[in-house]
């Protein structure tokens, strides 16, 4: 998190330009091309289209996100899961909005790299020498760039990340200069600042309302402004947005003015963005646009990694392997998600081939994400005791705007929109199954009072007739109440095979709503015999329990709260530290269950996902050499209607 959250600094502004605005900043590559499409160029289409863009960027991006939503920071962090973490204790049902929004945002991350990179490379066709550049040649170039980009993720982006800011300054400056150089082509384009022309386009132009689906592409990156709040700070985002918005609007005005000189024409594959460039500059423009599109893609990929890591901590996603390629805070790499995004991007490129076809699939999923953010933010305002009148006004304005965009985008469904909806639906299903299965399991987890078993634990610890299992026996417990423990843990210690130890440790991890909290409490139940440790970790903190537990024990030893020396006589007199053994309870679905069909399907899917994710011990960051896995059957709904009766034996043995 930035040191002074609300203050803007020169370095912070450059970082913000490099991290946040890649997606929204590359939208001029394809927005006007999508608005005009195969329609005949007219004043109403061009001026009305720019008016829609200007007021979308003002109402949706500036007021909703930059002014309002950025206020909903969670200890300096933003994003849909941070917002969900802020409100979840006030309403459990908010998890649905979080899951839908998160899934839609991830789906958006699959189509953004293909459309931005393809749009940039297609700009080569503006040059006479490349005019006949084949479709498959462009596909191969795009696939090569995307493959290289995903391959580099494993090494981190700290070194090249420092270049992102200066490159994006060049990009936005180029947008502004190109736009200014063409506004004089037709000054009537300045009428677009009047919202009346936007209303005219939507109401009078044939199928004008559906043009909103193309207009929406100008604000698709707005969610990133909120997601990257923690990396850049509110002050830097708000100040840098002034420069970004000005550059974007100037470029759209320049494209519009050039289009007005083409009245009556139908664009046949031409892209207004590259058409306003001088011919000598096109090759440089394509190069800068390609680099900017890579930066936009990189930001979305990194954002997807962060989003999934948050979902894992919030128990909304299976635990996956996370690597930290650099020392930079917040930079992480998830191999499984990287592979999923890469496969998705390659599929999008091969299915649609051209950026004009991808435009049809783009925007639908992110509209859903924005709707979910609006609902969660409205509930956040309610929890902050904002007057219901203002909350109602906020919902009336933004639900109207976003549902309008959604309905306009629904036309895209059969033209490619179904791809992102299917992807988002699949991602939501994973989140739902993981969340719902946990609720089903928790209904049947049996907790017992720890104090009832303390005497027998003491006796077992001192019973020399039983071979010692370990000096220190550590169990991971899910019991929130420090006076309770799962019955399966007591069964494991006493019944399965008595596990004698000198000290029994019970470790509990509580994931809290504060992003980077890292605290622990120690409860010494019986000195040097039974101890409970509770870690309170933020949803953005990696759960490295092995390392954290060792730090806690070392701290307790320094404070003379525990003696970890081995109790074996020969080792004790030489002050040898006793061994630590972790016991992890691994569940498998028992056949002795009588669940309703819906819950049976959920649990089956849960165990399939569980096999694909990390094991329990790796999920907690434990060293496998000190871990014993114990499997136990998960009986969440015992069969109760089994009929069985005894009958007389037909074969009797006679003396």
C-alpha positions as CSV (number, residue, x, y, z in Angstrom):
1,X,0.0,0.0,0.0
2,X,1.2,3.5,-0.7
3,X,2.6,5.4,2.2
4,X,0.4,8.5,1.8
5,X,-2.8,7.1,0.4
6,X,-4.5,10.3,-0.6
7,X,-1.4,12.2,-1.7
8,X,-0.2,12.3,-5.3
9,X,3.5,12.2,-6.1
10,X,5.4,12.3,-9.5
11,X,6.7,8.8,-9.0
12,X,3.2,7.6,-8.0
13,X,1.6,9.2,-11.0
14,X,4.0,7.4,-13.4
15,X,3.4,4.1,-11.7
16,X,-0.4,4.6,-11.9
17,X,-0.1,5.3,-15.6
18,X,1.9,2.1,-16.1
19,X,-0.3,-0.2,-14.0
20,X,-3.9,0.9,-14.2
21,X,-4.8,2.4,-17.6
22,X,-3.6,-0.2,-20.0
23,X,-7.1,-1.6,-20.8
24,X,-9.1,1.6,-20.9
25,X,-6.1,3.4,-22.5
26,X,-6.0,1.1,-25.5
27,X,-9.7,1.3,-26.2
28,X,-9.3,4.0,-29.0
29,X,-7.8,1.1,-31.0
30,X,-11.2,-0.5,-31.5
31,X,-14.1,1.6,-30.1
32,X,-14.9,3.9,-33.0
33,X,-14.3,1.1,-35.4
34,X,-16.9,-0.9,-33.5
35,X,-19.4,2.1,-33.4
36,X,-19.2,2.8,-37.1
37,X,-19.0,-0.9,-38.2
38,X,-20.7,-1.3,-41.6
39,X,-22.9,1.8,-41.2
40,X,-22.8,4.7,-43.5
41,X,-20.9,7.6,-41.9
42,X,-23.2,10.5,-40.9
43,X,-23.1,13.4,-38.5
44,X,-25.6,11.8,-36.1
45,X,-23.6,8.6,-36.0
46,X,-20.2,10.3,-35.4
47,X,-21.1,13.2,-33.2
48,X,-23.7,11.1,-31.3
49,X,-21.1,8.3,-30.9
50,X,-18.5,10.7,-29.4
51,X,-21.1,12.2,-27.2
52,X,-22.0,8.7,-25.8
53,X,-18.3,8.1,-25.2
54,X,-17.7,11.4,-23.4
55,X,-20.6,11.0,-21.1
56,X,-19.9,7.3,-20.5
57,X,-16.3,8.2,-19.4
58,X,-17.8,11.0,-17.3
59,X,-20.7,9.2,-15.6
60,X,-19.4,5.6,-15.5
61,X,-15.6,5.9,-15.1
62,X,-15.1,9.4,-13.5
63,X,-18.1,9.7,-11.2
64,X,-18.8,6.1,-10.3
65,X,-15.3,4.8,-10.0
66,X,-12.8,7.7,-9.6
67,X,-15.0,9.8,-7.4
68,X,-17.3,7.4,-5.5
69,X,-16.1,3.8,-5.5
70,X,-12.5,4.7,-4.7
71,X,-13.8,5.8,-1.3
72,X,-14.6,2.2,-0.4
73,X,-11.1,1.2,0.3
74,X,-10.4,-1.8,2.6
75,X,-7.3,-0.5,4.6
76,X,-6.1,1.0,1.3
77,X,-7.0,-2.0,-0.9
78,X,-9.6,-2.1,-3.6
79,X,-11.2,-4.5,-6.0
80,X,-14.5,-6.5,-5.9
81,X,-13.2,-9.0,-3.3
82,X,-11.9,-6.3,-1.1
83,X,-15.3,-4.6,-1.3
84,X,-17.0,-8.0,-0.5
85,X,-14.7,-8.4,2.5
86,X,-15.8,-5.0,3.8
87,X,-19.5,-5.9,3.7
88,X,-19.7,-9.7,4.2
89,X,-20.2,-9.5,7.9
90,X,-23.3,-7.4,7.4
91,X,-24.9,-9.7,4.9
92,X,-23.9,-13.3,4.0
93,X,-25.8,-13.1,0.8
94,X,-23.3,-10.6,-0.6
95,X,-21.0,-13.5,-1.4
96,X,-23.2,-14.1,-4.6
97,X,-22.3,-10.6,-5.9
98,X,-18.7,-11.2,-5.1
99,X,-18.5,-14.5,-6.9
100,X,-20.4,-13.3,-10.0
101,X,-18.3,-10.1,-10.2
102,X,-15.0,-12.0,-9.7
103,X,-15.9,-14.6,-12.3
104,X,-16.9,-11.9,-14.9
105,X,-13.7,-10.0,-14.2
106,X,-11.6,-13.1,-14.8
107,X,-13.5,-13.9,-18.0
108,X,-12.7,-10.3,-19.2
109,X,-9.0,-11.1,-18.6
110,X,-9.2,-13.9,-21.3
111,X,-10.5,-11.7,-24.1
112,X,-8.6,-8.4,-23.4
113,X,-5.1,-9.6,-24.6
114,X,-6.4,-11.0,-27.9
115,X,-8.5,-8.0,-28.9
116,X,-5.9,-5.3,-28.0
117,X,-2.9,-7.1,-29.5
118,X,-4.9,-8.1,-32.7
119,X,-6.2,-4.5,-33.1
120,X,-2.6,-3.2,-32.8
121,X,-1.1,-5.6,-35.3
122,X,-4.0,-5.1,-37.8
123,X,-2.8,-1.5,-38.0
124,X,-0.1,-2.7,-40.3
125,X,-2.7,-3.0,-43.1
126,X,-2.9,0.8,-43.1
127,X,0.5,0.8,-44.9
128,X,0.3,0.1,-48.7
129,X,3.1,-2.5,-48.4
130,X,1.1,-4.5,-45.8
131,X,-2.4,-3.9,-47.2
132,X,-2.8,-7.5,-48.3
133,X,-1.5,-8.9,-45.0
134,X,-3.3,-12.3,-44.6
135,X,-5.6,-13.2,-41.8
136,X,-3.5,-16.2,-40.7
137,X,-0.3,-14.2,-40.8
138,X,-1.8,-11.7,-38.3
139,X,-3.1,-14.7,-36.2
140,X,0.4,-16.1,-36.1
141,X,2.0,-12.8,-35.1
142,X,-0.6,-12.3,-32.3
143,X,-0.2,-15.9,-31.0
144,X,3.6,-15.4,-30.9
145,X,3.3,-12.2,-28.9
146,X,0.7,-13.7,-26.5
147,X,2.8,-16.9,-26.0
148,X,5.9,-14.8,-25.2
149,X,3.9,-12.7,-22.8
150,X,2.6,-15.7,-20.8
151,X,5.9,-17.4,-20.9
152,X,7.6,-14.3,-19.2
153,X,5.1,-14.3,-16.3
154,X,7.1,-16.9,-14.4
155,X,10.1,-14.6,-14.2
156,X,8.1,-11.6,-12.8
157,X,7.8,-8.2,-14.3
158,X,9.6,-6.0,-11.8
159,X,12.4,-4.9,-14.3
160,X,10.2,-4.3,-17.3
161,X,7.4,-2.9,-15.0
162,X,9.6,0.1,-14.3
163,X,9.3,1.0,-18.0
164,X,5.5,0.7,-18.1
165,X,4.9,4.2,-16.8
166,X,7.1,6.1,-19.2
167,X,5.8,4.0,-22.2
168,X,2.2,4.8,-21.3
169,X,3.1,8.5,-21.0
170,X,4.3,8.3,-24.6
171,X,1.2,6.4,-25.6
172,X,-1.3,8.9,-24.1
173,X,0.7,11.8,-25.4
174,X,0.5,10.2,-28.8
175,X,-3.3,9.8,-28.5
176,X,-3.6,13.5,-27.6
177,X,-1.3,14.8,-30.3
178,X,-3.0,12.7,-33.0
179,X,-6.4,13.8,-31.9
180,X,-5.5,17.6,-31.7
181,X,-4.0,17.4,-35.2
182,X,-7.3,16.3,-36.7
183,X,-10.0,18.2,-34.7
184,X,-9.7,21.1,-37.1
185,X,-10.8,18.8,-39.9
186,X,-14.3,19.5,-38.8
187,X,-14.9,21.6,-35.8
188,X,-18.6,20.6,-35.6
189,X,-17.3,17.5,-33.8
190,X,-17.0,19.7,-30.6
191,X,-20.9,19.6,-30.4
192,X,-20.4,16.1,-29.0
193,X,-19.9,17.6,-25.5
194,X,-23.7,18.3,-25.5
195,X,-25.4,15.1,-24.2
196,X,-28.4,15.8,-26.4
197,X,-26.6,14.3,-29.3
198,X,-26.0,11.1,-27.4
199,X,-29.8,11.0,-26.6
200,X,-30.6,11.6,-30.3
201,X,-28.3,8.8,-31.4
202,X,-29.9,6.3,-29.0
203,X,-33.5,7.3,-29.8
204,X,-33.6,8.5,-33.5
205,X,-30.8,6.5,-35.2
206,X,-32.0,3.1,-36.6
207,X,-31.1,0.5,-33.9
208,X,-29.3,3.3,-32.2
209,X,-29.7,1.8,-28.7
210,X,-27.7,-1.2,-29.8
211,X,-24.7,1.0,-30.5
212,X,-24.3,1.2,-26.7
213,X,-22.8,-2.2,-26.9
214,X,-19.9,-0.7,-28.9
215,X,-19.8,2.5,-26.8
216,X,-19.4,0.4,-23.7
217,X,-15.9,-0.7,-24.9
218,X,-14.6,2.7,-24.0
219,X,-15.0,2.1,-20.3
220,X,-14.2,-1.7,-20.0
221,X,-11.0,-0.9,-18.0
222,X,-12.7,1.2,-15.4
223,X,-12.8,-1.7,-12.9
224,X,-9.0,-1.8,-12.9
225,X,-9.0,1.7,-11.4
226,X,-10.6,0.2,-8.3
227,X,-8.8,-3.1,-8.4
228,X,-5.3,-1.5,-8.3
229,X,-6.2,1.1,-5.6
230,X,-3.7,-0.5,-3.2
231,X,-0.8,-0.4,-5.6
232,X,-1.2,3.3,-6.6
233,X,-3.2,5.2,-4.0
234,X,-6.4,7.3,-4.3
235,X,-4.6,10.6,-4.9
236,X,-2.4,9.3,-7.7
237,X,-5.3,7.6,-9.5
238,X,-7.5,10.8,-9.3
239,X,-4.8,13.1,-10.6
240,X,-3.5,10.8,-13.4
241,X,-7.1,10.2,-14.6
242,X,-7.4,13.8,-15.6
243,X,-4.5,13.4,-18.0
244,X,-5.7,10.0,-19.3
245,X,-9.3,11.1,-19.8
246,X,-8.2,14.3,-21.6
247,X,-6.0,12.3,-23.9
248,X,-8.7,9.7,-24.7
249,X,-11.4,12.4,-25.4
250,X,-9.0,14.4,-27.7
251,X,-8.2,11.2,-29.6
252,X,-11.9,10.3,-30.0
253,X,-12.6,13.9,-31.2
254,X,-9.8,13.6,-33.7
255,X,-11.1,10.3,-35.0
256,X,-14.6,11.8,-35.2
257,X,-13.4,14.9,-37.1
258,X,-11.6,12.7,-39.7
259,X,-14.7,10.5,-40.0
260,X,-16.9,13.6,-40.7
261,X,-14.7,14.2,-43.8
262,X,-15.7,10.8,-45.0
263,X,-19.5,11.4,-44.9
264,X,-21.6,9.0,-46.9
265,X,-18.8,6.3,-47.0
266,X,-18.8,2.9,-45.5
267,X,-15.5,1.8,-43.9
268,X,-14.3,-1.4,-45.4
269,X,-11.8,-2.8,-42.9
270,X,-10.3,0.7,-42.2
271,X,-9.6,1.6,-38.6
272,X,-10.1,5.3,-37.8
273,X,-7.4,5.1,-35.2
274,X,-4.6,4.3,-37.7
275,X,-6.2,6.4,-40.5
276,X,-5.6,9.6,-38.6
277,X,-1.8,8.9,-38.5
278,X,0.5,10.3,-41.2
279,X,1.7,7.4,-43.4
280,X,5.3,7.8,-42.3
281,X,4.3,7.4,-38.6
282,X,2.1,4.3,-39.0
283,X,4.9,1.8,-38.4
284,X,5.9,3.6,-35.2
285,X,2.2,3.9,-34.2
286,X,1.7,0.2,-34.6
287,X,4.9,-0.5,-32.6
288,X,3.8,1.8,-29.7
289,X,0.2,0.4,-29.9
290,X,1.5,-3.2,-29.7
291,X,3.7,-2.3,-26.6
292,X,0.7,-0.5,-25.0
293,X,-1.5,-3.6,-25.7
294,X,1.1,-5.8,-24.1
295,X,1.1,-3.6,-21.0
296,X,-2.7,-3.6,-20.9
297,X,-2.7,-7.4,-21.1
298,X,0.1,-7.7,-18.5
299,X,-2.0,-5.6,-16.1
300,X,-5.0,-7.9,-16.5
301,X,-3.0,-11.0,-16.1
302,X,-1.4,-9.7,-12.9
303,X,-4.8,-8.6,-11.7
304,X,-6.2,-12.1,-12.4
305,X,-3.4,-13.7,-10.2
306,X,-4.2,-11.3,-7.4
307,X,-8.0,-11.9,-7.8
308,X,-7.5,-15.7,-7.5
309,X,-5.2,-15.5,-4.5
310,X,-7.8,-13.4,-2.7
311,X,-10.5,-15.9,-3.7
312,X,-8.4,-18.7,-2.2
313,X,-8.0,-16.9,1.1
314,X,-11.7,-16.1,1.2
315,X,-12.5,-19.8,0.6
316,X,-14.0,-19.2,-2.8
317,X,-11.4,-21.1,-4.9
318,X,-9.4,-24.3,-4.6
319,X,-5.9,-23.7,-3.2
320,X,-3.3,-23.5,-6.0
321,X,0.5,-23.3,-6.1
322,X,1.6,-19.6,-5.8
323,X,5.1,-18.5,-6.7
324,X,6.7,-15.1,-5.8
325,X,9.1,-14.4,-8.7
326,X,10.3,-11.1,-7.2
327,X,10.6,-9.3,-3.9
328,X,8.0,-6.8,-5.0
329,X,5.0,-6.9,-2.6
330,X,1.9,-8.1,-4.2
331,X,3.6,-9.6,-7.3
332,X,2.8,-13.2,-7.6
333,X,2.5,-15.9,-10.2
334,X,0.0,-18.8,-10.2
335,X,1.1,-21.5,-12.8
336,X,-2.4,-23.1,-13.1
337,X,-4.1,-19.7,-13.7
338,X,-1.4,-18.6,-16.2
339,X,-2.0,-21.8,-18.2
340,X,-5.8,-21.4,-18.0
341,X,-5.6,-17.7,-19.3
342,X,-3.1,-18.7,-22.0
343,X,-5.3,-21.5,-23.3
344,X,-8.3,-19.1,-23.2
345,X,-6.5,-16.4,-25.1
346,X,-5.2,-18.8,-27.8
347,X,-8.7,-20.2,-28.2
348,X,-10.2,-16.7,-28.6
349,X,-7.6,-15.8,-31.3
350,X,-8.2,-19.0,-33.2
351,X,-12.0,-18.8,-32.9
352,X,-12.5,-15.1,-33.9
353,X,-9.2,-14.4,-35.8
354,X,-10.1,-10.7,-36.4
355,X,-10.5,-7.9,-33.8
356,X,-13.9,-6.9,-35.4
357,X,-15.2,-10.4,-34.6
358,X,-13.8,-10.2,-31.1
359,X,-15.6,-6.9,-30.4
360,X,-18.8,-8.9,-30.6
361,X,-17.7,-11.1,-27.6
362,X,-16.1,-8.2,-25.7
363,X,-17.9,-6.2,-23.0
364,X,-20.7,-8.6,-22.0
365,X,-19.0,-10.2,-19.0
366,X,-17.5,-6.9,-17.7
367,X,-20.9,-5.3,-17.7
368,X,-22.0,-8.0,-15.3
369,X,-19.0,-7.3,-13.1
370,X,-19.8,-3.5,-13.0
371,X,-23.4,-4.3,-12.0
372,X,-22.1,-6.5,-9.1
373,X,-19.8,-3.7,-8.0
374,X,-22.7,-1.2,-8.0
375,X,-24.8,-3.5,-5.8
376,X,-22.0,-4.2,-3.3
377,X,-21.1,-0.5,-3.2
378,X,-24.7,0.5,-2.5
379,X,-24.8,-2.0,0.4
380,X,-21.4,-0.6,1.6
381,X,-23.1,2.9,1.7
382,X,-25.9,1.3,3.7
383,X,-23.5,-0.1,6.2
384,X,-21.9,3.3,6.6
385,X,-25.3,4.8,7.4
386,X,-25.6,6.9,4.3
387,X,-29.1,8.3,3.8
388,X,-31.4,6.0,1.9
389,X,-32.3,8.8,-0.5
390,X,-28.7,9.0,-1.8
391,X,-28.4,5.2,-2.0
392,X,-31.6,5.1,-3.9
393,X,-30.4,7.8,-6.3
394,X,-27.1,6.0,-6.8
395,X,-28.8,2.8,-7.6
396,X,-31.4,4.5,-9.9
397,X,-28.7,6.1,-12.0
398,X,-26.2,3.3,-12.2
399,X,-28.5,0.4,-12.5
400,X,-30.2,2.2,-15.3
401,X,-26.9,2.9,-17.1
402,X,-25.5,-0.5,-16.6
403,X,-28.6,-2.5,-17.4
404,X,-28.9,-0.4,-20.6
405,X,-25.3,-1.5,-21.5
406,X,-26.2,-5.0,-20.5
407,X,-29.3,-5.2,-22.8
408,X,-27.3,-3.6,-25.6
409,X,-24.5,-6.1,-25.1
410,X,-26.9,-9.1,-25.0
411,X,-27.3,-8.7,-28.8
412,X,-23.7,-9.8,-29.0
413,X,-24.5,-13.1,-27.3
414,X,-25.1,-15.1,-30.4
415,X,-22.2,-13.3,-32.2
416,X,-19.5,-14.4,-29.8
417,X,-20.7,-13.0,-26.4
418,X,-21.6,-16.6,-25.5
419,X,-17.9,-17.4,-25.2
420,X,-17.2,-15.0,-22.3
421,X,-20.5,-15.8,-20.7
422,X,-19.7,-19.6,-20.8
423,X,-16.2,-18.9,-19.4
424,X,-17.6,-16.6,-16.6
425,X,-20.3,-19.2,-15.9
426,X,-17.6,-21.9,-15.5
427,X,-15.5,-19.8,-13.2
428,X,-18.6,-18.9,-11.1
429,X,-19.5,-22.6,-10.9
430,X,-16.0,-23.3,-9.4
431,X,-16.5,-20.6,-6.8
432,X,-20.0,-21.7,-6.0
433,X,-19.1,-25.4,-5.6
434,X,-16.1,-24.5,-3.3
435,X,-18.1,-22.1,-1.2
436,X,-21.3,-24.2,-1.0
437,X,-19.4,-27.5,-0.2
438,X,-17.8,-25.8,2.8
439,X,-21.2,-24.8,4.1
440,X,-22.5,-28.4,3.6
441,X,-19.4,-29.8,5.5
442,X,-19.7,-27.3,8.3
443,X,-23.3,-28.4,9.0
444,X,-22.0,-31.8,10.1
445,X,-18.7,-31.0,11.7
446,X,-18.9,-32.1,15.3
447,X,-17.1,-30.0,17.9
448,X,-16.5,-31.0,21.4
449,X,-15.4,-29.1,24.5
450,X,-11.7,-29.3,24.9
451,X,-11.8,-29.1,28.7
452,X,-13.7,-32.5,28.8
453,X,-10.7,-34.2,27.3
454,X,-7.8,-32.4,29.1
455,X,-7.5,-34.9,32.0
456,X,-7.2,-37.9,29.5
457,X,-4.7,-35.9,27.4
458,X,-2.6,-35.3,30.5
459,X,-2.7,-39.0,31.4
460,X,-1.8,-40.0,27.8
461,X,1.1,-37.6,27.8
462,X,2.5,-39.2,31.0
463,X,1.7,-42.8,30.1
464,X,5.1,-44.4,29.5
465,X,3.5,-47.7,28.5
466,X,2.6,-46.2,25.2
467,X,5.4,-45.4,22.7
468,X,5.9,-41.7,22.2
469,X,4.5,-40.5,18.8
470,X,6.3,-37.2,18.9
471,X,7.6,-34.6,21.4
472,X,5.3,-31.9,19.9
473,X,2.1,-32.9,18.1
474,X,0.5,-30.2,16.1
475,X,-3.1,-30.3,14.8
476,X,-4.7,-27.7,12.4
477,X,-8.2,-27.0,13.8
478,X,-11.1,-25.1,12.2
479,X,-12.8,-24.4,15.5
480,X,-13.4,-20.6,15.9
481,X,-14.2,-21.1,19.6
482,X,-10.9,-21.6,21.5
483,X,-12.6,-23.8,24.0
484,X,-13.6,-26.3,21.3
485,X,-12.0,-28.7,19.0
486,X,-13.2,-31.1,16.3
487,X,-14.3,-34.5,17.5
488,X,-12.2,-36.1,14.6
489,X,-9.0,-34.6,16.2
490,X,-9.8,-36.1,19.6
491,X,-10.6,-39.4,17.9
492,X,-7.2,-39.2,16.0
493,X,-5.3,-38.7,19.3
494,X,-7.2,-41.3,21.5
495,X,-8.9,-43.9,19.4
496,X,-7.3,-44.4,16.0
497,X,-3.9,-45.2,17.4
498,X,-3.1,-43.4,20.7
499,X,-0.7,-40.6,19.9
500,X,1.4,-39.9,23.0
501,X,3.2,-36.5,22.9
502,X,4.8,-34.2,25.4
503,X,3.0,-31.1,24.2
504,X,-0.2,-31.0,22.1
505,X,-0.6,-27.9,19.9
506,X,-3.8,-26.8,18.3
507,X,-3.4,-24.2,15.5
508,X,-6.2,-22.2,14.0
509,X,-6.1,-19.8,11.0
510,X,-8.7,-17.0,11.0
511,X,-8.9,-15.1,7.6
512,X,-10.0,-11.5,8.5
513,X,-11.4,-8.7,6.3
514,X,-8.4,-6.5,6.8
515,X,-6.1,-7.2,3.7
516,X,-2.6,-7.4,5.3
517,X,-3.3,-8.1,9.0
518,X,-0.7,-10.6,10.4
519,X,-1.3,-11.2,14.1
520,X,-1.5,-14.2,16.5
521,X,-2.6,-15.0,19.9
522,X,-1.4,-17.8,22.2
523,X,-3.6,-19.6,24.8
524,X,-1.7,-21.8,27.2
525,X,-4.4,-24.2,28.3
526,X,-2.1,-26.5,30.3
527,X,1.5,-25.1,30.7
528,X,3.9,-27.2,28.6
529,X,1.2,-29.7,27.7
530,X,-1.7,-28.2,25.8
531,X,-1.4,-24.9,23.8
532,X,-3.6,-23.2,21.2
533,X,-2.3,-20.7,18.7
534,X,-4.6,-18.6,16.6
535,X,-3.3,-16.7,13.5
536,X,-5.4,-13.8,12.3
537,X,-4.3,-13.3,8.7
538,X,-5.6,-10.8,6.1
539,X,-7.1,-12.2,2.9
540,X,-4.1,-11.0,1.0
541,X,-1.5,-12.6,3.3
542,X,0.1,-15.9,2.2
543,X,-0.6,-18.6,4.7
544,X,3.0,-19.8,5.4
545,X,2.0,-21.6,8.6
546,X,5.2,-23.7,8.9
547,X,7.3,-20.5,9.0
548,X,4.9,-18.6,11.1
549,X,4.5,-21.4,13.7
550,X,8.3,-21.6,14.1
551,X,8.5,-17.8,14.7
552,X,5.7,-18.1,17.4
553,X,7.5,-21.0,19.1
554,X,10.8,-19.2,19.1
555,X,9.1,-16.1,20.6
556,X,7.5,-18.2,23.3
557,X,10.8,-19.8,24.1
558,X,12.4,-16.4,24.5
559,X,9.6,-15.4,26.9
560,X,10.0,-18.6,28.8
561,X,6.4,-19.6,28.1
562,X,7.2,-23.1,26.8
563,X,10.0,-25.6,27.1
564,X,10.6,-27.3,23.7
565,X,13.6,-29.4,24.8
566,X,13.2,-33.1,24.2
567,X,11.9,-35.1,27.3
568,X,14.1,-38.1,26.5
569,X,16.7,-38.2,29.2
570,X,19.7,-38.6,27.0
571,X,18.6,-35.7,24.8
572,X,17.2,-33.5,27.6
573,X,20.5,-33.2,29.5
574,X,22.1,-32.1,26.2
575,X,19.4,-29.5,25.5
576,X,18.3,-31.1,22.2
577,X,15.1,-29.6,20.8
578,X,12.2,-32.1,20.5
579,X,10.7,-33.1,17.2
580,X,7.6,-31.4,15.8
581,X,5.0,-33.5,13.9
582,X,2.0,-31.9,12.1
583,X,-1.1,-34.0,11.6
584,X,-3.3,-33.0,8.7
585,X,-6.8,-34.5,8.4
586,X,-7.6,-35.3,4.8
587,X,-11.3,-35.9,3.9
588,X,-12.8,-38.3,1.4
589,X,-16.4,-38.6,0.6
590,X,-17.9,-41.6,2.3
591,X,-20.4,-43.9,0.5
592,X,-22.5,-43.8,3.7
593,X,-24.2,-40.5,2.7
594,X,-27.8,-39.7,2.0
595,X,-27.6,-36.2,0.5
596,X,-30.3,-34.5,-1.7
597,X,-29.4,-34.6,-5.4
598,X,-28.2,-30.9,-5.5
599,X,-25.8,-31.3,-2.6
600,X,-24.6,-34.7,-3.9
601,X,-23.6,-33.0,-7.2
602,X,-21.9,-30.2,-5.3
603,X,-19.9,-32.6,-3.1
604,X,-18.9,-34.7,-6.1
605,X,-17.6,-31.6,-8.0
606,X,-15.9,-30.4,-4.8
607,X,-13.8,-33.6,-4.6
608,X,-12.9,-33.3,-8.3
609,X,-11.7,-29.8,-7.8
610,X,-9.9,-30.8,-4.6
611,X,-7.8,-33.3,-6.6
612,X,-6.8,-30.5,-9.0
613,X,-5.8,-28.1,-6.2
614,X,-3.1,-28.3,-3.6
615,X,-3.2,-30.8,-0.8
616,X,-4.1,-29.6,2.7
617,X,-0.5,-29.4,4.0
618,X,0.8,-27.5,0.9
619,X,-2.2,-25.2,1.1
620,X,-1.1,-24.2,4.6
621,X,2.6,-24.0,3.6
622,X,3.7,-26.9,5.7
623,X,6.9,-28.8,5.2
624,X,5.8,-32.3,4.0
625,X,8.7,-34.0,5.8
626,X,7.1,-33.1,9.2
627,X,3.5,-33.8,8.2
628,X,1.4,-37.0,8.6
629,X,-1.7,-37.3,6.5
630,X,-4.7,-39.0,8.1
631,X,-7.6,-39.8,5.9
632,X,-11.1,-39.9,7.3
633,X,-14.5,-40.4,5.7
634,X,-16.7,-37.3,5.3
635,X,-20.2,-38.4,6.4
636,X,-22.2,-35.2,5.9
637,X,-25.6,-36.9,5.8
638,X,-25.7,-40.4,7.3
639,X,-28.1,-42.8,5.6
640,X,-31.1,-43.1,7.9
641,X,-33.6,-45.1,5.9
642,X,-31.6,-48.3,5.6
643,X,-34.0,-51.3,6.4
644,X,-32.3,-54.4,7.8
645,X,-33.9,-57.2,9.9
646,X,-32.6,-60.4,11.5
647,X,-34.1,-63.7,10.4
648,X,-33.6,-67.3,11.7
649,X,-30.6,-69.1,10.5
650,X,-31.6,-71.9,8.0
651,X,-28.5,-73.9,8.6
652,X,-28.1,-75.0,12.2
653,X,-25.2,-77.1,13.6
654,X,-26.5,-79.9,15.7
655,X,-24.5,-81.6,18.4
